[in-house]
Amino acid sequence: MTQQASVGERPRVQQIIGVYDALSARIADTYGFDWLHVGGYNISGSQFAMPDVGLLTLSENLDAVRKIVNCTSRPVLVDGDDGYGNYLNVMRLVREVERTGAAGIHMEDQVLPKKCGHMEGKRVVSTDTFVSKIKAFVDTRKSSDFLLFARTDAIAVNGFDDAIERGNRYLEAGADVIFVEAPTSMEQAAAIPKLIRGPVMYNWVFAGRSPLIHPDVLTELGYSHYLQADILYAVSHALKSYFSALKTTGTYGEAASRMITFDDFNQLVGLEKIKQAENTYEHLLRPLKPV
């Protein structure tokens, strides 16, 4: 799943974009992104209109993951929060998510109940506690191609140096990619790939705590992946515009310029395949004889 590069060239940073349901996954799939991402932030927000503060259960997460994996050809990265408990819960998390056909999980070193990485008031577990979860993950997965992105939220809690130390410990424990959450400056963002002794992911959050660094620059800095999971900000804006037009004008108003047609939507969700099935099988049905 790594990008190939010519001799002497740095591999291009891989783009991971957030989706929140089967429809958004189907649309994203047509654009050929490197990865899709199923995040607790997006599932909590879209399915329950609740913030990302550790309220989502494993079962609710899995339900969304299964639907999304079925609607895309792209590898899917799943938000595993803190693992939903200790190393035993992590073992179940790995078994259940790997069974869906997803390509990997990112898991964080926060104390339950966790919070979105760009919120205030986070707490982190000890390094040894999270290492035990990483080892449980690695020992449980059936394939080494099922990747662990180990996330540390330590910058906001214990400072930058502790986050770097944790990231390298997590690599030593078996993590495949390190996700140092919420660097607050370009200087921190540039230092992370130099100090972490393995692949690292960068997280874009619109109006969040970290600078929005262009992917070309991320490649030059040495990042292997970057995540853009803030799809609900765009969706919420579109819905507010749509509902506002309906309420204030009684018509679609300006929202009409941002709508697809009835036929286009039916094509998007696969109506043509249903028609093909009807043409193939409907004539085989014999009419019921009158009693």
SVG drawing of the C-alpha trace seen along z (x, -y; Angstrom):
<svg xmlns="http://www.w3.org/2000/svg" viewBox="-60 -34 79 57">
<polyline fill="none" stroke="black" stroke-width="0.4" points="0.0,0.0 3.0,-2.3 3.5,-4.5 6.3,-3.6 8.9,-6.3 11.8,-6.5 15.3,-5.9 16.4,-8.9 12.8,-10.3 10.9,-10.5 7.6,-8.4 4.6,-10.7 2.6,-11.2 -0.6,-9.1 -3.9,-10.9 -6.5,-9.5 -9.9,-11.2 -12.8,-10.9 -16.2,-9.4 -19.1,-8.8 -21.6,-6.4 -22.0,-4.2 -23.1,-7.0 -20.1,-9.2 -17.8,-6.2 -19.4,-5.4 -18.8,-9.0 -15.3,-9.1 -14.5,-5.8 -14.9,-7.3 -12.0,-9.7 -9.4,-7.1 -8.1,-8.4 -5.2,-6.4 -7.3,-5.5 -10.7,-6.2 -11.1,-6.8 -13.9,-5.9 -13.6,-8.2 -15.3,-8.3 -15.7,-12.1 -17.7,-11.6 -19.8,-8.6 -20.7,-10.3 -21.5,-13.5 -23.5,-12.1 -25.3,-9.1 -26.0,-10.6 -25.4,-14.3 -23.0,-14.0 -19.4,-15.2 -16.3,-13.0 -15.8,-12.4 -15.7,-8.7 -19.5,-8.1 -19.3,-5.8 -19.3,-2.0 -17.4,0.6 -20.6,2.2 -21.8,-1.2 -18.4,-1.8 -18.3,1.7 -21.8,1.2 -20.6,-1.9 -17.3,-0.2 -19.0,2.8 -21.3,0.5 -18.4,-1.7 -16.1,1.2 -18.8,2.7 -19.0,-0.5 -15.4,-1.1 -12.5,0.5 -10.0,-1.6 -8.2,-0.6 -10.1,-1.7 -8.4,-3.0 -10.7,-2.7 -10.6,-4.9 -10.2,-2.5 -10.3,-5.3 -8.3,-4.0 -9.0,-0.4 -12.2,-0.5 -10.5,0.6 -7.3,2.6 -5.3,5.1 -8.2,7.6 -10.5,5.1 -7.9,4.3 -7.7,8.0 -11.4,8.1 -11.2,4.8 -8.5,6.2 -10.4,9.4 -13.7,7.6 -12.3,4.9 -9.9,7.1 -12.9,9.4 -14.7,6.4 -12.0,6.2 -10.6,2.9 -6.9,2.2 -5.9,0.9 -6.7,-0.9 -5.5,-4.0 -5.5,-3.8 -4.6,-6.4 -3.0,-6.6 -5.7,-8.7 -7.5,-7.9 -11.1,-6.8 -13.4,-8.8 -11.2,-10.1 -11.7,-13.4 -11.1,-14.6 -7.4,-15.3 -7.9,-19.0 -10.1,-19.5 -8.9,-20.7 -8.8,-18.6 -7.2,-15.4 -5.4,-12.9 -3.0,-10.2 -2.2,-6.7 1.3,-5.6 3.6,-4.6 3.7,-1.1 -0.1,-0.8 -0.3,-1.7 2.7,0.5 0.7,3.4 -2.2,2.6 0.2,2.3 1.7,5.7 -1.8,7.2 -2.7,5.7 0.3,7.1 -0.1,10.5 -3.8,10.7 -3.9,9.6 -3.9,12.4 -1.9,10.4 1.0,8.0 -0.7,6.1 -3.4,5.0 -1.7,1.9 -1.6,0.2 -1.3,-3.6 -0.4,-4.4 -1.5,-7.8 -0.1,-9.9 -1.9,-12.9 0.9,-13.7 1.9,-17.1 -1.2,-18.7 -0.7,-16.9 3.0,-16.4 4.7,-18.4 6.5,-17.8 9.5,-15.8 7.3,-13.2 5.2,-12.8 8.4,-12.0 9.6,-9.6 6.3,-7.8 6.2,-7.6 9.5,-5.9 8.5,-3.5 5.4,-2.7 7.4,-1.9 9.6,0.4 6.5,2.2 5.3,3.0 3.3,0.1 3.5,-0.4 2.9,-4.2 3.1,-6.9 0.5,-9.6 1.6,-12.5 -1.6,-14.4 -2.0,-18.2 1.4,-19.8 0.8,-23.5 3.4,-25.1 5.2,-24.5 8.4,-24.0 6.9,-21.1 5.4,-19.6 8.7,-19.8 10.6,-18.2 8.3,-15.1 9.5,-13.1 13.1,-13.8 12.7,-12.6 10.4,-9.6 12.3,-6.6 9.7,-5.3 6.6,-6.3 4.5,-9.2 1.1,-10.6 -0.1,-14.2 -3.6,-15.3 -5.4,-18.1 -8.2,-19.7 -10.0,-22.8 -9.6,-25.6 -8.0,-23.2 -4.8,-23.5 -2.3,-22.4 -1.1,-24.3 -2.6,-23.1 0.5,-22.0 0.3,-21.4 0.9,-17.7 3.9,-18.6 5.5,-20.1 4.5,-17.1 6.2,-14.9 9.4,-17.0 9.2,-16.9 9.1,-13.1 5.5,-12.3 4.2,-9.0 0.4,-9.8 -1.9,-12.7 -5.5,-12.6 -8.3,-14.9 -11.2,-13.7 -13.3,-16.9 -15.9,-16.0 -18.8,-16.9 -17.8,-20.5 -18.5,-20.6 -21.6,-18.5 -23.0,-20.6 -22.5,-23.8 -24.2,-22.3 -27.2,-21.1 -27.6,-24.5 -27.6,-26.2 -30.2,-23.8 -32.5,-24.0 -32.1,-27.8 -33.1,-28.1 -36.2,-25.9 -37.3,-27.8 -36.7,-31.4 -37.7,-31.0 -39.9,-27.9 -37.7,-26.8 -34.2,-25.3 -32.9,-28.8 -29.1,-29.0 -28.8,-25.5 -30.0,-24.2 -26.6,-24.9 -25.0,-22.5 -27.5,-19.6 -27.2,-16.6 -30.2,-15.5 -32.7,-12.7 -31.2,-10.5 -27.6,-11.2 -28.4,-10.2 -30.1,-7.0 -27.0,-6.2 -24.8,-6.9 -26.6,-4.4 -26.8,-1.7 -30.3,-1.7 -29.1,-0.5 -27.9,2.8 -31.3,3.3 -32.9,2.8 -30.4,5.3 -31.4,7.8 -35.1,7.2 -34.5,7.8 -32.6,11.0 -34.9,12.6 -38.4,11.0 -39.5,13.0 -38.7,16.2 -41.5,15.7 -44.7,17.5 -48.0,15.8 -50.0,17.4 -52.8,19.6 -56.3,18.4 -57.7,20.5"/>
</svg>
